[in-house]
Amino acid sequence: MSRSIAALESALGVRLFDRNLRSVQPTEFGRLLLERGRRLLADEADLRREMLLVAGLEAGHLVVSAGPWPFEISVGTAVTRLLAAHPNLRVHARLIDPHDVGGEVRAGRADVGLVDVRFLGTDQDLIVERLPSHGVVVACRPGHPLTRRDELQLADVMSFPIASTIIADESVNAMTSVVASLKSGEDVHLGELAPAIYVNSYDLARRIARNTDALVPGALNMLEDDIEAGRLVRLNVDLPMVRTQYAMICRRDRSPSPATKKFMDLIRTVEAEVTAKEVVAGRIKRTPVRRPRSRRR
C-alpha cells in the first residue's frame, strides 16, 4: 500500500498523506482524492450495473425508422413482442417517408431502418438485409361496383382511384404497362404514376377505401383484419408484377446494441410468419386476370 501511495503521489506531483509514527492523515490533496475517489468507485459500480442491464435487455434504447408498408407488415408486431418481453426498454418507432429512411440510419438518428431497397440506391456504408418479398392484393368497400363483376381485369381496377402511401416507381410502372397492354394489345410503358389519393398513413388509406369507391392495395396481412371483419372485400385480381422488396438496414461502422439485435431477430420471425400465411392463402383457387396475346411485329 505504501508503494502504491508513493507511486500515486509521484504521478500527481503532490503529497497526499502526512505520516508519522502514530498516524497517517490525509492532506488537503488527499481529502480531495478521497472525496472524488468515492464518486468514481460508485460511478464505476453504476456503470457496470447499467451495462449488465443493457446486455440482458432490462434497460436500453432502440430507435426504428420505417416506411408505411413495412411498418404495417412487421414493425408493429415486432415492437409489440419486444416490449412484451422487455418492458423496461425505451423504444421509438417512427413512421416516415421511405425516401428519408436511409438518411435517418446514415446520420445515426435511427439504429435500424426498414424500407424498400428501390428507395436506397447504392451505399457501401449500410448493411442491407433483404426481407421476404410479399405479393400485393387490392381491397374495396362492400357493395363496390367491382364486387358485382364475375370477371375482373387489372384495367378495371385501375379505372378507380387508388388510395395508398407512396409506391416504388418500378411497381407502378409494371402495373401501368400491363394496363396499357390490356387496352391496346401492345406492351406500352407509361412511366411513373402516383396514387390518385396519396396519404402518408396507411390507416387513413384503409379508412378512405371503407367509405368511398377508392381501392386500397397492400400485402395480405395489412388488409386481413378489415377483410375478416367485413369492412373491406378482397378483389379477385392478380398482381404478379407487383411485389415488395423490403430490407432491414443499419450502419456498417456501428455495432448493433442488444436491443437492436433482438428487434432484428423478431422482424425475421414475423416476416417468416407473414410469408407462411400468404402461402396458405395462395392455395385458394382464384380467377386469374385475362391477358391479351402478344402481337408479333
C-alpha positions in Angstrom: 0.0 0.0 0.0 2.9 2.4 0.8 4.4 1.8 -2.6 1.0 2.4 -4.3 0.5 5.6 -2.4 4.0 6.8 -3.2 3.5 6.0 -6.9 0.2 7.9 -6.9 1.9 10.9 -5.2 4.7 10.8 -7.7 2.2 10.7 -10.6 0.1 13.6 -9.2 3.1 15.6 -8.1 1.6 16.4 -4.6 1.7 14.9 -1.1 -1.5 13.0 -0.3 -0.8 11.9 3.3 1.1 13.3 6.3 2.8 10.3 8.1 4.3 10.0 11.5 5.0 7.1 13.8 1.5 7.2 15.3 -0.9 8.1 12.4 -1.4 8.8 8.8 -3.5 11.9 8.0 -4.7 13.0 4.5 -3.5 16.3 3.3 -5.9 18.8 1.5 -4.9 17.0 -1.7 -5.6 13.6 -0.1 -9.1 14.7 1.1 -9.9 15.8 -2.4 -8.7 12.5 -3.8 -10.8 10.5 -1.3 -13.9 12.5 -2.0 -13.6 12.2 -5.7 -12.5 8.6 -5.5 -15.6 7.5 -3.7 -17.7 9.0 -6.5 -15.5 7.3 -9.1 -15.9 4.0 -7.5 -19.7 4.5 -7.2 -19.9 5.6 -10.8 -17.9 2.5 -11.9 -20.3 0.2 -10.0 -23.3 2.0 -11.6 -21.7 1.7 -15.0 -21.1 -2.0 -14.6 -24.7 -2.4 -13.4 -26.1 -0.5 -16.4 -24.0 -2.5 -18.8 -25.3 -5.7 -17.4 -28.9 -4.4 -17.6 -28.5 -3.4 -21.2 -26.9 -6.7 -22.1 -29.8 -8.5 -20.5 -32.4 -6.2 -22.2 -33.6 -5.0 -18.8 -32.6 -1.5 -20.0 -31.6 0.2 -23.2 -32.9 2.3 -26.1 -34.0 1.5 -29.6 -34.9 3.8 -32.5 -36.6 2.3 -35.6 -37.4 4.2 -38.7 -39.7 2.6 -41.4 -41.8 3.4 -44.3 -45.6 2.9 -44.1 -45.8 -0.6 -45.7 -43.0 -2.4 -43.6 -44.4 -0.5 -40.6 -47.7 -2.3 -41.2 -46.3 -5.6 -42.3 -43.9 -6.4 -39.5 -42.5 -3.5 -37.5 -45.6 -3.0 -35.3 -45.8 -6.7 -34.4 -42.0 -6.9 -33.7 -42.0 -3.8 -31.5 -45.1 -5.2 -29.6 -43.4 -8.5 -28.9 -40.1 -6.8 -27.9 -41.8 -4.6 -25.3 -43.9 -7.5 -24.0 -40.8 -9.5 -23.3 -38.7 -6.5 -22.1 -41.0 -3.8 -20.8 -38.2 -1.5 -19.5 -36.7 -0.9 -22.9 -37.2 2.6 -24.4 -38.4 2.2 -28.0 -39.0 5.0 -30.5 -40.7 3.6 -33.6 -41.0 6.2 -36.3 -43.2 6.1 -39.4 -41.5 8.3 -42.0 -41.4 8.8 -45.8 -39.5 5.9 -47.5 -37.1 8.4 -49.1 -35.9 9.5 -45.7 -35.3 6.1 -44.0 -31.8 5.7 -45.4 -30.7 9.2 -44.3 -32.0 8.6 -40.8 -29.9 5.4 -40.4 -26.8 7.0 -42.1 -27.0 10.0 -39.7 -27.3 7.8 -36.7 -30.8 9.1 -35.8 -32.1 5.5 -36.2 -30.5 2.2 -35.1 -32.2 0.3 -37.8 -34.5 1.1 -40.7 -36.9 -0.9 -42.9 -37.5 0.4 -46.4 -38.0 -0.7 -50.0 -34.5 -1.2 -51.4 -35.6 0.8 -54.5 -35.5 3.9 -52.4 -32.0 3.4 -51.2 -29.7 3.4 -54.2 -26.2 2.2 -53.8 -24.5 2.8 -50.4 -21.4 1.0 -49.1 -21.9 2.4 -45.6 -25.0 0.4 -45.0 -25.6 -3.2 -44.3 -28.7 -4.2 -46.3 -30.5 -7.4 -45.3 -33.2 -8.3 -47.8 -36.6 -9.5 -46.4 -39.1 -11.9 -47.9 -41.0 -10.5 -50.9 -44.7 -10.2 -50.4 -47.4 -10.1 -53.1 -50.0 -7.3 -53.3 -53.8 -7.6 -53.1 -56.4 -5.0 -53.6 -59.5 -4.4 -51.5 -62.6 -2.2 -51.6 -65.7 -1.5 -49.6 -68.6 -4.0 -49.6 -71.0 -3.1 -52.3 -68.4 -1.6 -54.5 -69.2 -1.8 -58.3 -66.3 -4.1 -58.9 -67.6 -6.7 -56.5 -70.6 -7.3 -58.8 -68.5 -8.4 -61.7 -67.8 -12.1 -62.4 -64.6 -11.5 -64.3 -62.2 -8.8 -63.3 -59.2 -7.4 -65.2 -56.4 -5.2 -64.0 -57.7 -2.4 -66.2 -61.0 -2.5 -64.3 -59.1 -2.0 -61.1 -57.0 0.9 -62.4 -60.1 2.7 -63.6 -60.9 3.5 -60.0 -58.8 5.8 -57.8 -56.1 4.2 -55.6 -55.7 5.3 -52.0 -52.2 4.5 -50.9 -48.9 5.6 -49.5 -46.0 6.0 -51.9 -45.3 3.1 -54.1 -41.9 2.3 -55.7 -41.7 3.5 -59.3 -40.9 0.1 -60.7 -44.0 -1.5 -59.3 -46.3 1.3 -60.5 -44.7 1.2 -64.0 -45.2 -2.6 -64.1 -48.9 -2.1 -63.3 -49.4 0.7 -65.9 -47.6 -1.3 -68.6 -50.0 -4.2 -68.1 -53.0 -1.9 -68.2 -51.7 -0.5 -71.5 -51.2 -3.9 -73.0 -54.7 -4.9 -71.9 -56.2 -1.9 -73.7 -54.1 -1.9 -76.9 -52.7 -5.4 -77.2 -49.2 -3.9 -77.2 -46.6 -3.6 -74.5 -46.6 0.1 -73.7 -44.6 1.6 -70.9 -46.4 4.6 -69.4 -43.8 5.8 -66.9 -44.4 6.9 -63.4 -47.9 7.1 -61.9 -48.6 8.3 -58.4 -51.7 7.1 -56.4 -54.7 9.2 -57.1 -55.2 9.6 -53.4 -51.8 9.9 -51.8 -51.6 9.7 -48.0 -48.7 9.1 -45.6 -50.8 7.0 -43.2 -51.9 3.5 -44.3 -54.7 3.6 -41.7 -56.1 6.6 -43.5 -55.9 4.8 -46.8 -58.0 1.9 -45.4 -60.5 4.3 -43.9 -60.9 6.1 -47.3 -61.4 2.8 -49.1 -64.1 1.7 -46.5 -66.2 4.8 -47.2 -65.6 5.6 -50.9 -65.1 3.9 -54.2 -61.3 4.2 -53.9 -59.3 1.0 -53.8 -56.6 0.2 -51.3 -53.6 -2.1 -52.2 -51.4 -3.8 -49.7 -49.8 -7.0 -48.5 -52.4 -9.5 -47.3 -51.7 -9.1 -43.6 -52.1 -5.3 -44.0 -55.7 -5.8 -45.0 -56.8 -9.1 -43.4 -58.3 -7.6 -40.2 -60.7 -5.3 -42.3 -61.4 -8.2 -44.7 -62.2 -10.7 -41.9 -64.4 -8.1 -40.1 -66.3 -7.4 -43.4 -65.2 -3.7 -43.6 -63.3 -4.4 -46.8 -63.6 -7.0 -49.6 -60.6 -8.5 -51.4 -60.9 -8.1 -55.1 -60.3 -11.2 -57.3 -57.5 -9.8 -59.3 -53.8 -10.9 -59.5 -50.9 -8.5 -59.5 -47.9 -10.8 -60.0 -45.8 -8.0 -61.3 -46.1 -6.0 -58.1 -44.2 -7.3 -55.1 -42.5 -5.8 -52.1 -38.7 -5.5 -52.0 -38.0 -4.5 -48.4 -34.9 -4.7 -46.4 -33.5 -4.0 -42.9 -30.7 -1.5 -42.9 -28.1 -0.5 -40.4 -24.8 1.3 -40.4 -21.8 -0.8 -41.3 -19.5 1.0 -38.8 -21.8 0.8 -35.8 -22.1 -2.3 -33.6 -25.8 -3.1 -33.0 -27.0 -2.9 -29.4 -28.6 -6.0 -27.8 -32.0 -4.3 -28.2 -31.3 -3.8 -31.9 -30.2 -7.4 -32.4 -33.3 -8.7 -30.6 -35.6 -6.4 -32.7 -34.0 -7.6 -35.9 -34.4 -11.3 -34.9 -38.1 -10.5 -34.2 -38.5 -8.9 -37.6 -37.1 -12.1 -39.3 -39.6 -14.2 -37.3 -42.6 -12.0 -38.1 -41.7 -11.9 -41.8 -41.4 -15.7 -41.9 -44.9 -15.9 -40.3 -46.4 -13.5 -42.8 -44.9 -15.4 -45.7 -46.3 -18.7 -44.4 -49.8 -17.2 -44.2 -49.5 -15.9 -47.7 -48.6 -19.4 -48.9 -51.7 -20.9 -47.3 -53.9 -18.1 -48.7 -52.4 -18.6 -52.1 -53.7 -22.1 -52.3 -57.3 -20.7 -52.5 -58.4 -21.0 -56.1 -58.9 -17.6 -57.7 -59.8 -16.5 -61.2 -56.7 -15.2 -63.0 -56.6 -11.9 -64.8 -57.2 -12.2 -68.5 -54.2 -11.1 -70.6 -54.1 -10.4 -74.3 -52.0 -12.5 -76.6 -48.8 -10.8 -77.6 -48.7 -9.5 -81.2 -45.8 -10.2 -83.5 -44.5 -7.3 -85.3 
